[in-house]
Amino acid sequence: MLRRKLSWMLLFAAVLGSSCVAGAATAQTSPRVFELRTYTSHDGRLNDVVNRFRDHTMRIFEKHGMISIGYWVPKETPNTLIYILAHPSREAATKNWDAFRNDPEWKTARTASEANGPIVLKTQSVFMDPTSFSSIK
């Protein structure tokens, strides 16, 4: 399991080099931190998770200072959505998530998407710092 996660992280690191130009345009006062998140949906509910992200979550993330780097659905891992966010710092990430979780628009979107039951079975989060040789900082 750890080997698979590390493989995904390496893959995403390669993809990030070309995917993060928009976020790099803003000046940073502290080192940016990246958050790799993996959502496992209940069987048959991945499309509901993807739709909620597309229609609501990404916009609400932006409202709270979370920069979406990219979103992926792995071919070999069913019921899984993986994405990476950028935050100005780890402290900012904590504040961003608190604001996001308390956002009335998010609460409404979550409730509506779960009208037929929960859609997310498990969530995993890993915070990452770019290396000195990374093309993304």
N, C-alpha and C positions, 0 to 999 in steps of 0.2 A: 504494500500500500504506500509506504513512504517512498519507495523507488519510483512508483508511478507518479506520485505528486512531484517529486524532484524532476522527473522527465518533463512533466507539463510545465513546470517553472522554467526549465531551460528553453523549451519551445517558445514560451511566451516572451522570454527575454530577447530571443531572436526577432520575434514579431514586433516587439515594442520599439526597437530601433527605428522602424519606419512608420510607426503608428502614432507617435506622440508629438508631432510638430506643433499642433494647436496649443497644447498645454504649456509648451516651452516658451511661448511668447510673453507670458507674464513674468514680471520680476519676482524673485523669491528672496525673502528675508531670512529664511531658515531652510535647511535641507528638506527637499520634498521626500515624502514616503509613499510607497506604492502598496496597495492592498489587493492581494489575490483572493478572490472569494469563489467558493464552489457551492452551488445550490443543487441538492438532490431533491427531485420532485417525487410526489406520490405517483405510482404507476398510472400512466395515461394522462398525467396533468402537466407535462413539460410545456405543451403549447400554451397553457394558461399562464405559466410562469413567464415564458417568453413574451406573450402578449402584454402582460402587466408591465414588464420592463419597457417594452417598445412604446406603449401607450401612456404610461404614467411615471414609472420609477426613474427613468433616465432624466426626465425634465425636473423632477423633484430633487434628484441628486444635484443637478446643476444649480438649482435655487439655493442649495445649502453648501456650496463651495466644493462639491465633490466632482472631480474631472473624470469622465468616463474615457478610459484608454481603449478598451475593446471588449467584445463579448463573443464567446465561442460555445458551440454545442459539440462536444467530442463525439467522434464516430464510434469509438469502441466502448463508450460508457453511457448506457441508456439513462434517461431521466436526469440528465446533468446539464447545468448551465454554469460556465466558468467565465468570470470577468475580472478586469483589473480597474481599480480606481486610483487616482492620485490625490493626495492631500498635501497641503503646505508643510505639515509636520504631524507627528504622532498625536500631539495635544490637539491640533486642529481636527484630526480624524475623530477623536472622542467627541469633541463639540459638534462636528458635522453630523455624526450618527445620532447624537442626542436630539439635535434640532430636527433631523429627518424623522425619527421615530415619533416625535411629538407633533409633526405637521398634520393639520386637519385634512389636507388634500390626500396625503399618504394613507391616513387612517380610513378615509372613504374608499380609496382605490383598493386597499387591502381587503376591506370588508366585502366590497362588490365582487372581487375576484375569488373570494372564498365562499360565495353564496351556496355552492354545492359541496362544501367541505374544504379542509385545508389543502393547499397545493404544494407547499414546501415541506418535505420530510426532515431535511437536515441542512444546516448551513455551516460552512467552514471558512475561517478567515486566517490569512497569513500576511503579516506586514513585512515589507521588504525595502531595504535601502539599496540604491544603485551602487555598483562598484565604481572605483575611480576610473576604470577603463570602459565603463558603459557609455553607449552613445546617447542614452537618455538619463537625464539627471533630475 
